[in-house]
């Protein structure tokens, strides 16, 4: 029995060391990715000292005259107005689950139908919450899914040309990273000259639950990697000492 416990401590120690090392490496990579750029690397001159801006009051009345920038602005507004008038209204539908398990991925599906049908639900699985509506679209549409408490991976192309023959369908693999009532956002954009024009936004609520295994994973993720490594070393040493002591007594 004592030998079994020693072997168990050794295995636990090795597992803790591996997990802690992985977490430490992952946190180091995230820190490197989010590190601020060195001074001057953004193209601004940091050598000259900045001078405070002094506000001066004036009693004279000012007459604002149209400038070239104003003309450009109104020209852009007119172009956008023409663009909006060229957009086509089609049925759209999306499906999300009403509840999900922490750490377990689920699928989000979005479909729109530009073939002339009055519904876009034919391409949805029909196993979750289905929301129908309408959206104005252009010939090329980008659909995105986001949420602070979700890891999102696109399964289908996020930018698609609208088909007149069949439904356009988008799918994402979404993994909850936090428990509770979480918000999932679905956004549609029209792509115009490499710029995104917002078309429609949906906000869904997903109740994320957690199992006992999920709780253990959440607790392990919340523990500092250094603490995990230190615990692994302690467990490994305790197991080795116990294993050696067992053979010495024999």
N, C-alpha and C positions, 0 to 999 in steps of 0.2 A: 504493500500500500504506500509506504514511504517512497519507494522507488518510482511508483506511478505519479505521485504528487510532484517529485523532482522533475520528471520528464515533462509533466504538464506545465510546470513553471518555466522550464526552458522554452517550450513551444510558445507559451504566452509571451515570453520576453522577446523571442525572435519576431513574432507577429507585431508586437508593439513597436519594436525598433523599425521594422519595415514600414508600418503605417505612419509612424512619426516622421521618419525620413522623407517619405513621399509628401506628407503635408508640409514639412519644412521647405522642401524643394519647390512645391507649388506656391507657397506663400512668398518665397523669394523671387520667383518668376513674376508673380503679380505685382510685387513691390517694384521690380525693375521696369515693368511695363508702365506703371503709373508714376515713375519718378519724374519730377519736373525737369524741363530742358535747362541746360546751363545758361547762365546770363549771357546775353548777346547772340544766342543761337537762333532767336526768333526774328532776326533782321533789324531790331531796334538798336539804336546807339545808346549804350548804357554808360558811356564815359562821361558825358556832360551832365552836370547836376540840373535837376528840374527846378524851375522857378515857380513860385506860387502865382496863381492867376488873381489879379486884383480887379474887382468889379468896380466900374465907374458909373455913377449915375448921370443922367442927362435929362435936362428939362425940355429939350427940343422934341417936338413930335416927329415921328418917323413915318414915312410912306413906303410901304412894301411894294416893290415892283416885281412883276413876273420875271423870272430868270430862265436861262436855258434849261436848268435842272427841272424847273416846274413844267416846262413844255415836254421834257422827256418823261416826267412822271405821268402826265395826262395822256401821253402817247402810249405808255405801257398800260395804263388803265383801260384805254380804248381797245388795245390789242387783247387784253384779258377779257373784256366784254364780248368781243367777237368770238374768242375761244369758247367762252361759256355758252354762247348761243349755238355753237356747233356741237356741243356735247349731246349725247343720246341717252335717254332714260331707259333703263332695263331693269328687270327683276333681279334681285340678289338675295342670297340666303347663306347663313353660316350656322355651324353646329359646334357647341362646346359642351363638356360634361357639367352636370350640376354639382358633382363632387368628385374628388380625386384623392389618391393616396400620395403621401409625402415620398418623394424620391422615385415614384413610379410614373413613367411617361404615359401621356395620352395624346390623342390626335385631335387637332383643330382643323376643320374643313370649311372652306369658303367657296361658293360657286356663284357665277352670274351667267345669265342666259341672254345672248343677243341674237338668237335665231328667230324670235317672234313669239315664243311661248310666254305665258303669263306667270310662270313659276320657275324657280331655279332649284327646287328641292330634290329633283330626280337624282342628282349626283351626290347627295348627302347620305351617310350611312343610316341615319334615322334612329340612332341608339341614345342620343343625348338631347340637349335642349336646342331646338331649331328655331332660329329667328329669321323671319322673312321681311323684306322691304324692297326699296327701289334705290337706285343710285344713278347719277349722271356719270357717264364714262366717255373716254376718248378712245382712239384706235389702239393705244398701248396703255396698259394699266399695271401699276405696281401695288401689291398687297403685302402688308407687314403685320406681324404679331409681336407684341411686347408686353412686358409685365415685370415689375421689380422683384417679384417672388417666383419667377419662372426662368428656366433655361430653355431657349427656343432654338430649334433647328429646322430649317426649311427642307421639306421633302421634295417639293416641286419648284420649278423656277418662280421666283417672286415677281418678276416682270414678264408679262405675257402680252402678245398681240391678241386682240379680241377676235374670236372665230365666229363667222356667220353660219357655220355648219353644225357646231355642237357647243355644249357648255364649256366655259373656262372654269377650271377647278384648281384651287390652291390647297395644299396640305402642309401642316407643320407638326413636328414632334416636340411636345412641350412637357418639361419635367418640373414639378413643383419643388422649390427649395425652402419653403417656409409653410407653416401650418396656419389654419384659420381661414377667414373669409378674405380672399385675394382677388384683385382686379386684373383682368386680362383685356388688352386693348387690341382691336383689329382696325387697321387704317388702310384706306385706298387712296392712291395718288395717280393723277394723269401725268405722264412724262411729256414735257414740252421743251424742246431744245435743251436736253440734258438737265432740266429742272423739274421738280416735283410740285404739282398743283394738288392740294388736298381736295378730295372728292367726298369722302364719307368716313365717319368714325363710329365704331361700335365699342361699347364698354360692357363686358360681361363679368359677373361675379362667380367665382368657383370656390366652393368650400373644400379646403384641403385638410384631410384627416391623416392621422398617423397611427401605424401599428406599433407593436412592441419592438419589432426589428427596426422599424423606422425611428423610433425613439432612441434606440441604442446608437444608430448611425448619426442622429442629430447630436447626441451627447458627445460622441467621439469627435465630430467635426468642431464642436464648440471648445474642446479642450486644446490648450496650447500644444503645438508640436514638441516643444522642449520638454513639457511635462510628460508627454507620451513617451518620448525617448528615454527620459530619466526613469520612468516607471518600468520600461522595457529592460533597461540595464539592470535595475534592482531585481526584477523577476528572473532574469537570466542568471545573474550571479547567485541568487538564492537557490535556484534549481541546480546549478553546477556544484555548489558547496554541498547541497544535500545528496547529490548523486555520488560525489567523491567520498563523502562521509559514509555512505551506505556500503561502498566497497571496502573502505578501510576497516569497518567493523567486522566484515566478513573475513 
